[in-house]
Amino acid sequence: GETVSTIMSRLYQKANKRRGIAAIGIVMLDEFDKLAIPESDRRNGNALRLGVQRSLLTLLGSSHYDFPETAENWTRAERKTLPMNGITFVMGGAFAGIEHFTEKEENPTGVGFQASPRPTTHDLFPPLSESLLEKTEVFVQYGLIPELFSRINHILRFQPLDRSTLGQILDDNILPAYAKQFESER
């Protein structure tokens, strides 16, 4: 519900309003994949997601960026300017379903009676080759505008957690928190 400008306002605040520190900051944009425009919305256009993508494009493509000093009451806040060349942006996301856009390139099937069946996988996060992750077309088909995606320098894929690691996280972190919460209900 906030504007892209508040990203820079928050960075500036986290740097204790020190311009030099903010100018070499790291900005994490979590759930970046949620900005993708689903295929069903592409014909009609999803103005909100498209607007955010274009605002991010402006932010990432600027040599200097003007932003409100505070994220609160940002329409009346004093404007500040930061150089953008030293700021690192990290975009994270699950990109669930992206394998559907890559399987055509990985597994050509042909047409008609000569077609070979597509292999099916029941993995929660099926493996993708690194070479496919480097192809801009896959992310454009997923729903990101090409101008925005071309601003991303490196794409890294983290391996999904296995069952035992997920179980350990559940046992060590989540269940004790619930047990403590229910303990107070007695």
PAKE-445439 format. One record per residue: x, y, z of N, C-alpha, C, CB in turn. Coordinates in steps of 0.2 Angstrom, whole numbers, padded with zeros to 4 digits. Glycine has a CB too. Example, Ala and Ser with C-alpha at 12.3 -4.5 7.8 and 13.67 -1.06 7.14 Angstrom:
BEGIN
ATOM   n.x   n.y   n.z  ca.x  ca.y  ca.z   c.x   c.y   c.z  cb.x  cb.y  cb.z
ATOM  0066 -0028  0039  0062 -0022  0039  0066 -0016  0039  0057 -0022  0045
ATOM  0064 -0011  0035  0068 -0005  0036  0064  0000  0039  0070 -0003  0029
# end
This chain:
BEGIN
ATOM   n.x   n.y   n.z  ca.x  ca.y  ca.z   c.x   c.y   c.z  cb.x  cb.y  cb.z
ATOM  0004 -0006  0000  0000  0000  0000  0004  0006  0000 -0005  0000  0006
ATOM  0011  0006  0000  0015  0012 -0001  0018  0013 -0007  0021  0011  0005
ATOM  0021  0018 -0008  0024  0020 -0015  0031  0017 -0015  0024  0027 -0017
ATOM  0034  0017 -0021  0041  0015 -0022  0046  0020 -0019  0043  0014 -0029
ATOM  0044  0026 -0018  0048  0031 -0015  0049  0029 -0008  0045  0038 -0016
ATOM  0045  0026 -0004  0046  0025  0003  0051  0020  0004  0039  0022  0006
ATOM  0053  0016 -0001  0059  0011 -0001  0065  0015  0001  0060  0007 -0007
ATOM  0066  0021 -0003  0072  0025 -0002  0071  0029  0005  0073  0030 -0007
ATOM  0065  0031  0007  0064  0034  0013  0066  0030  0019  0057  0036  0014
ATOM  0064  0023  0019  0066  0018  0024  0073  0017  0024  0062  0012  0023
ATOM  0077  0017  0018  0084  0016  0018  0087  0022  0022  0086  0015  0011
ATOM  0085  0028  0020  0088  0034  0023  0087  0034  0031  0085  0040  0020
ATOM  0081  0032  0033  0079  0032  0040  0084  0027  0043  0072  0030  0041
ATOM  0085  0021  0040  0089  0015  0043  0096  0017  0044  0088  0009  0039
ATOM  0098  0022  0039  0105  0025  0040  0106  0030  0044  0107  0027  0032
ATOM  0101  0031  0049  0100  0037  0053  0101  0044  0050  0106  0036  0059
ATOM  0098  0044  0044  0098  0050  0040  0105  0053  0038  0095  0056  0044
ATOM  0110  0048  0037  0116  0049  0035  0116  0047  0028  0122  0045  0039
ATOM  0117  0052  0023  0117  0052  0016  0122  0047  0014  0117  0058  0013
ATOM  0128  0048  0016  0134  0044  0014  0133  0036  0015  0140  0046  0017
ATOM  0130  0035  0021  0128  0028  0023  0123  0025  0019  0127  0027  0030
ATOM  0118  0029  0018  0112  0027  0014  0114  0025  0006  0106  0032  0014
ATOM  0119  0029  0004  0121  0029 -0003  0125  0022 -0005  0125  0035 -0005
ATOM  0127  0019  0001  0130  0012  0000  0126  0007  0003  0137  0012  0002
ATOM  0119  0008  0004  0115  0003  0007  0113 -0003  0003  0109  0006  0009
ATOM  0110 -0008  0006  0107 -0014  0003  0099 -0014  0004  0110 -0020  0005
ATOM  0096 -0014 -0002  0088 -0014 -0001  0086 -0021 -0003  0085 -0009 -0006
ATOM  0082 -0024  0001  0079 -0031  0000  0072 -0030 -0002  0080 -0036  0006
ATOM  0070 -0032 -0008  0063 -0032 -0011  0061 -0039 -0010  0063 -0029 -0018
ATOM  0058 -0041 -0005  0055 -0048 -0004  0049 -0048 -0008  0054 -0049  0003
ATOM  0047 -0055 -0010  0041 -0056 -0014  0041 -0052 -0020  0035 -0055 -0009
ATOM  0047 -0051 -0023  0047 -0048 -0030  0043 -0051 -0035  0054 -0047 -0032
ATOM  0042 -0058 -0035  0038 -0062 -0039  0031 -0060 -0039  0039 -0069 -0038
ATOM  0028 -0057 -0034  0021 -0055 -0033  0020 -0049 -0038  0020 -0053 -0026
ATOM  0025 -0046 -0041  0024 -0040 -0045  0022 -0042 -0052  0030 -0036 -0045
ATOM  0024 -0049 -0054  0022 -0052 -0060  0015 -0051 -0062  0025 -0059 -0061
ATOM  0013 -0050 -0068  0007 -0049 -0070  0004 -0056 -0073  0006 -0044 -0076
ATOM  0000 -0059 -0070 -0003 -0066 -0072 -0005 -0066 -0079 -0008 -0069 -0067
ATOM -0005 -0071 -0082 -0007 -0072 -0089 -0014 -0070 -0090 -0006 -0079 -0092
ATOM -0018 -0071 -0085 -0025 -0070 -0086 -0027 -0062 -0086 -0029 -0073 -0080
ATOM -0022 -0058 -0083 -0023 -0051 -0082 -0019 -0047 -0088 -0020 -0049 -0075
ATOM -0015 -0051 -0092 -0011 -0047 -0097 -0015 -0044 -0102 -0006 -0052 -0100
ATOM -0021 -0047 -0104 -0025 -0044 -0109 -0028 -0038 -0107 -0031 -0050 -0111
ATOM -0031 -0038 -0101 -0034 -0032 -0098 -0029 -0027 -0095 -0039 -0035 -0093
ATOM -0023 -0030 -0093 -0018 -0026 -0090 -0020 -0025 -0083 -0018 -0019 -0094
ATOM -0015 -0026 -0079 -0015 -0025 -0072 -0012 -0019 -0070 -0012 -0032 -0068
ATOM -0016 -0013 -0070 -0013 -0007 -0069 -0008 -0006 -0063 -0018 -0002 -0069
ATOM -0011 -0009 -0057 -0007 -0008 -0051  0000 -0012 -0051 -0011 -0011 -0045
ATOM  0000 -0018 -0053  0007 -0021 -0054  0011 -0018 -0059  0006 -0029 -0055
ATOM  0008 -0016 -0065  0012 -0013 -0070  0015 -0006 -0068  0008 -0012 -0076
ATOM  0011 -0003 -0064  0013  0004 -0061  0019  0003 -0056  0007  0007 -0058
ATOM  0019 -0002 -0052  0024 -0003 -0047  0030 -0005 -0051  0022 -0009 -0042
ATOM  0030 -0010 -0056  0035 -0012 -0060  0039 -0006 -0064  0033 -0017 -0065
ATOM  0034 -0001 -0066  0037  0005 -0070  0040  0009 -0065  0032  0008 -0074
ATOM  0038  0010 -0059  0041  0014 -0054  0047  0011 -0051  0036  0015 -0047
ATOM  0048  0005 -0051  0054  0001 -0049  0059  0002 -0055  0053 -0006 -0048
ATOM  0057  0002 -0061  0061  0003 -0067  0064  0010 -0066  0057  0002 -0073
ATOM  0060  0015 -0064  0063  0022 -0064  0068  0022 -0058  0057  0027 -0062
ATOM  0066  0019 -0053  0071  0019 -0047  0078  0016 -0049  0068  0015 -0041
ATOM  0077  0010 -0052  0083  0006 -0054  0087  0009 -0059  0082 -0001 -0055
ATOM  0084  0013 -0063  0087  0016 -0069  0090  0023 -0068  0083  0016 -0075
ATOM  0089  0026 -0062  0091  0033 -0061  0098  0033 -0058  0086  0036 -0055
ATOM  0102  0038 -0060  0108  0040 -0057  0108  0043 -0050  0113  0044 -0062
ATOM  0102  0047 -0049  0101  0050 -0043  0093  0049 -0042  0103  0058 -0043
ATOM  0091  0049 -0036  0084  0048 -0035  0081  0052 -0029  0082  0040 -0033
ATOM  0076  0056 -0031  0073  0061 -0026  0067  0057 -0022  0070  0067 -0029
ATOM  0067  0057 -0016  0062  0054 -0012  0060  0058 -0005  0065  0047 -0009
ATOM  0055  0057 -0002  0053  0060  0004  0057  0058  0010  0045  0059  0005
ATOM  0059  0063  0014  0063  0061  0019  0060  0056  0024  0065  0067  0023
ATOM  0054  0056  0025  0050  0051  0029  0045  0048  0025  0047  0054  0036
ATOM  0044  0041  0027  0039  0037  0024  0032  0039  0026  0040  0030  0025
ATOM  0031  0042  0032  0025  0044  0035  0024  0051  0032  0025  0044  0043
ATOM  0018  0052  0030  0016  0059  0027  0020  0061  0022  0015  0064  0033
ATOM  0021  0056  0017  0026  0057  0012  0025  0063  0007  0028  0051  0009
ATOM  0018  0065  0007  0017  0070  0002  0019  0077  0004  0009  0070  0001
ATOM  0020  0078  0010  0022  0084  0013  0029  0084  0015  0017  0087  0018
ATOM  0032  0079  0015  0039  0078  0018  0044  0081  0014  0041  0071  0019
ATOM  0050  0084  0017  0055  0087  0013  0058  0082  0009  0061  0090  0018
ATOM  0060  0084  0003  0063  0079 -0002  0071  0079 -0001  0062  0082 -0009
ATOM  0074  0073 -0002  0081  0072 -0002  0083  0068 -0008  0083  0067  0004
ATOM  0089  0068 -0010  0092  0065 -0016  0098  0061 -0014  0094  0070 -0021
ATOM  0097  0055 -0017  0103  0050 -0016  0106  0048 -0022  0100  0044 -0012
ATOM  0112  0047 -0023  0115  0044 -0029  0114  0036 -0029  0123  0045 -0029
ATOM  0112  0033 -0034  0110  0026 -0034  0115  0021 -0036  0104  0026 -0039
ATOM  0121  0024 -0038  0126  0019 -0041  0129  0015 -0036  0132  0023 -0044
ATOM  0129  0016 -0029  0132  0012 -0024  0127  0008 -0020  0135  0017 -0019
ATOM  0120  0008 -0022  0115  0005 -0018  0114 -0002 -0022  0109  0009 -0018
ATOM  0114 -0007 -0018  0113 -0014 -0020  0106 -0016 -0019  0118 -0019 -0017
ATOM  0102 -0018 -0024  0095 -0021 -0024  0095 -0028 -0024  0091 -0017 -0029
ATOM  0092 -0031 -0019  0091 -0039 -0020  0084 -0040 -0020  0094 -0042 -0013
ATOM  0082 -0044 -0025  0075 -0045 -0026  0074 -0053 -0025  0073 -0044 -0034
ATOM  0070 -0054 -0020  0069 -0061 -0018  0061 -0063 -0020  0070 -0062 -0011
ATOM  0061 -0070 -0021  0054 -0072 -0022  0054 -0080 -0024  0050 -0069 -0028
ATOM  0048 -0083 -0023  0048 -0090 -0024  0047 -0092 -0032  0042 -0093 -0021
ATOM  0044 -0087 -0036  0043 -0088 -0043  0039 -0095 -0044  0049 -0087 -0047
ATOM  0034 -0096 -0040  0031 -0102 -0041  0028 -0103 -0047  0025 -0103 -0035
ATOM  0028 -0109 -0051  0025 -0110 -0057  0030 -0108 -0063  0019 -0106 -0058
ATOM  0036 -0105 -0062  0040 -0103 -0067  0042 -0109 -0072  0046 -0099 -0065
ATOM  0042 -0115 -0069  0044 -0120 -0073  0040 -0122 -0078  0044 -0127 -0068
ATOM  0033 -0119 -0078  0029 -0120 -0084  0031 -0116 -0090  0022 -0118 -0082
ATOM  0034 -0111 -0089  0037 -0107 -0094  0043 -0109 -0097  0037 -0099 -0092
ATOM  0047 -0113 -0093  0053 -0116 -0096  0053 -0123 -0099  0058 -0116 -0090
ATOM  0047 -0127 -0097  0047 -0134 -0099  0047 -0134 -0107  0041 -0137 -0096
ATOM  0044 -0129 -0110  0044 -0130 -0117  0050 -0130 -0120  0039 -0124 -0120
ATOM  0055 -0125 -0117  0062 -0125 -0120  0066 -0131 -0118  0065 -0119 -0118
ATOM  0065 -0134 -0112  0069 -0139 -0109  0066 -0146 -0113  0068 -0140 -0102
ATOM  0060 -0146 -0114  0057 -0153 -0116  0053 -0152 -0122  0053 -0156 -0111
ATOM  0056 -0151 -0128  0051 -0150 -0134  0048 -0157 -0135  0056 -0148 -0140
ATOM  0041 -0156 -0137  0037 -0162 -0137  0035 -0164 -0145  0031 -0162 -0133
ATOM  0035 -0159 -0149  0033 -0160 -0156  0025 -0159 -0156  0035 -0167 -0158
ATOM  0022 -0161 -0162  0015 -0161 -0163  0013 -0167 -0166  0014 -0155 -0167
ATOM  0006 -0169 -0164  0003 -0174 -0167  0005 -0181 -0164  0004 -0174 -0174
ATOM  0005 -0186 -0169  0006 -0193 -0166  0013 -0194 -0165  0004 -0198 -0172
ATOM  0018 -0190 -0168  0025 -0191 -0166  0027 -0187 -0160  0029 -0188 -0172
ATOM  0023 -0184 -0157  0024 -0180 -0151  0026 -0185 -0145  0019 -0176 -0148
ATOM  0031 -0183 -0141  0033 -0187 -0135  0030 -0184 -0129  0041 -0188 -0134
ATOM  0027 -0188 -0124  0024 -0185 -0119  0029 -0181 -0114  0021 -0191 -0114
ATOM  0026 -0176 -0111  0030 -0172 -0107  0031 -0175 -0100  0026 -0165 -0105
ATOM  0037 -0175 -0098  0038 -0178 -0091  0035 -0174 -0086  0046 -0179 -0090
ATOM  0032 -0178 -0081  0028 -0174 -0076  0032 -0175 -0069  0021 -0177 -0075
ATOM  0032 -0170 -0065  0036 -0170 -0059  0031 -0168 -0053  0042 -0165 -0059
ATOM  0032 -0171 -0048  0028 -0170 -0042  0032 -0166 -0037  0025 -0176 -0039
ATOM  0037 -0163 -0038  0042 -0160 -0034  0038 -0153 -0032  0049 -0158 -0037
ATOM  0039 -0151 -0026  0036 -0144 -0024  0040 -0139 -0028  0037 -0143 -0017
ATOM  0047 -0139 -0028  0051 -0135 -0032  0055 -0139 -0037  0055 -0131 -0027
ATOM  0052 -0140 -0043  0056 -0144 -0048  0063 -0140 -0050  0052 -0145 -0054
ATOM  0068 -0144 -0052  0074 -0141 -0054  0074 -0138 -0060  0080 -0147 -0054
ATOM  0077 -0132 -0061  0078 -0128 -0067  0085 -0127 -0068  0074 -0121 -0066
ATOM  0087 -0128 -0075  0094 -0127 -0076  0096 -0120 -0076  0095 -0130 -0084
ATOM  0102 -0119 -0074  0105 -0112 -0073  0104 -0108 -0080  0112 -0112 -0071
ATOM  0105 -0111 -0085  0105 -0108 -0092  0098 -0105 -0093  0107 -0112 -0097
ATOM  0093 -0108 -0091  0086 -0106 -0092  0085 -0100 -0088  0081 -0111 -0091
ATOM  0088 -0100 -0082  0086 -0094 -0077  0090 -0088 -0080  0089 -0096 -0070
ATOM  0094 -0088 -0084  0098 -0083 -0087  0094 -0080 -0093  0105 -0084 -0089
ATOM  0089 -0083 -0095  0085 -0081 -0101  0080 -0076 -0099  0082 -0087 -0105
ATOM  0080 -0070 -0101  0075 -0065 -0100  0068 -0067 -0102  0077 -0058 -0103
ATOM  0067 -0070 -0107  0061 -0072 -0110  0057 -0076 -0105  0061 -0076 -0116
ATOM  0060 -0080 -0101  0056 -0084 -0096  0053 -0080 -0091  0061 -0089 -0093
ATOM  0056 -0075 -0088  0054 -0070 -0083  0049 -0065 -0086  0059 -0066 -0080
ATOM  0049 -0064 -0093  0045 -0059 -0096  0038 -0063 -0097  0047 -0057 -0103
ATOM  0039 -0070 -0099  0033 -0074 -0100  0029 -0075 -0093  0035 -0081 -0103
ATOM  0033 -0075 -0088  0031 -0075 -0081  0027 -0069 -0079  0036 -0077 -0076
ATOM  0028 -0063 -0082  0024 -0057 -0080  0028 -0051 -0078  0019 -0059 -0075
ATOM  0035 -0051 -0079  0039 -0045 -0078  0040 -0041 -0084  0045 -0047 -0074
ATOM  0040 -0035 -0084  0041 -0031 -0090  0049 -0032 -0092  0039 -0024 -0089
ATOM  0051 -0032 -0098  0057 -0034 -0100  0062 -0028 -0098  0058 -0034 -0107
ATOM  0060 -0022 -0098  0064 -0016 -0096  0067 -0017 -0089  0061 -0010 -0097
ATOM  0062 -0019 -0084  0064 -0020 -0077  0068 -0026 -0076  0057 -0021 -0073
ATOM  0067 -0031 -0079  0070 -0037 -0078  0078 -0037 -0081  0067 -0043 -0081
ATOM  0078 -0033 -0086  0085 -0032 -0089  0090 -0028 -0084  0085 -0028 -0096
ATOM  0087 -0025 -0079  0091 -0021 -0074  0094 -0026 -0069  0087 -0016 -0071
ATOM  0092 -0032 -0069  0095 -0037 -0064  0101 -0040 -0067  0089 -0042 -0063
ATOM  0106 -0039 -0063  0113 -0042 -0065  0114 -0049 -0064  0118 -0038 -0062
ATOM  0112 -0052 -0059  0113 -0059 -0057  0107 -0062 -0055  0119 -0060 -0052
ATOM  0106 -0069 -0057  0100 -0073 -0054  0103 -0079 -0051  0096 -0075 -0060
ATOM  0101 -0080 -0045  0104 -0085 -0041  0098 -0089 -0039  0108 -0083 -0035
ATOM  0098 -0096 -0039  0093 -0100 -0037  0095 -0104 -0031  0090 -0105 -0042
ATOM  0091 -0103 -0025  0093 -0107 -0019  0090 -0114 -0019  0091 -0103 -0013
ATOM  0093 -0119 -0017  0090 -0125 -0016  0084 -0125 -0011  0095 -0131 -0015
ATOM  0079 -0129 -0013  0074 -0129 -0008  0076 -0134 -0002  0067 -0133 -0011
ATOM  0073 -0132  0004  0074 -0136  0010  0071 -0143  0010  0072 -0132  0016
ATOM  0075 -0148  0012  0073 -0155  0012  0068 -0156  0018  0078 -0160  0013
ATOM  0065 -0161  0019  0060 -0163  0024  0063 -0162  0031  0056 -0170  0023
ATOM  0068 -0165  0032  0071 -0165  0038  0073 -0158  0041  0078 -0170  0038
ATOM  0075 -0154  0036  0077 -0147  0038  0071 -0143  0040  0081 -0143  0033
ATOM  0065 -0144  0036  0059 -0141  0037  0056 -0143  0044  0054 -0142  0032
ATOM  0057 -0150  0045  0055 -0153  0052  0058 -0150  0058  0055 -0160  0052
ATOM  0065 -0149  0057  0069 -0146  0062  0067 -0139  0063  0076 -0146  0060
ATOM  0066 -0135  0058  0063 -0128  0059  0057 -0128  0063  0063 -0125  0052
ATOM  0052 -0133  0061  0046 -0133  0064  0047 -0135  0072  0041 -0138  0061
ATOM  0051 -0140  0073  0052 -0142  0080  0055 -0137  0084  0055 -0149  0080
ATOM  0060 -0134  0081  0065 -0129  0085  0062 -0122  0086  0071 -0129  0082
ATOM  0058 -0120  0081  0056 -0113  0081  0048 -0112  0082  0058 -0110  0075
ATOM  0045 -0115  0078  0037 -0114  0077  0033 -0117  0083  0035 -0116  0070
ATOM  0034 -0123  0084  0030 -0127  0089  0032 -0124  0096  0032 -0134  0089
ATOM  0038 -0123  0098  0039 -0120  0105  0035 -0113  0106  0046 -0119  0106
ATOM  0035 -0109  0100  0032 -0103  0101  0024 -0104  0102  0033 -0099  0094
ATOM  0021 -0109  0098  0014 -0110  0100  0013 -0113  0107  0012 -0115  0094
ATOM  0018 -0117  0109  0017 -0120  0115  0017 -0115  0121  0023 -0126  0117
ATOM  0022 -0110  0120  0022 -0104  0125  0016 -0100  0124  0028 -0100  0123
ATOM  0013 -0099  0119  0007 -0095  0118  0001 -0099  0121  0005 -0094  0110
ATOM  0000 -0105  0120 -0005 -0109  0123 -0004 -0110  0131 -0006 -0116  0120
ATOM  0002 -0110  0133  0004 -0110  0140  0000 -0104  0144  0011 -0110  0141
ATOM  0000 -0099  0141 -0003 -0093  0144 -0010 -0093  0144  0000 -0086  0140
ATOM -0013 -0097  0140 -0020 -0098  0140 -0023 -0102  0145 -0022 -0101  0133
ATOM -0019 -0105  0149 -0022 -0109  0155 -0025 -0105  0160 -0016 -0113  0158
# end
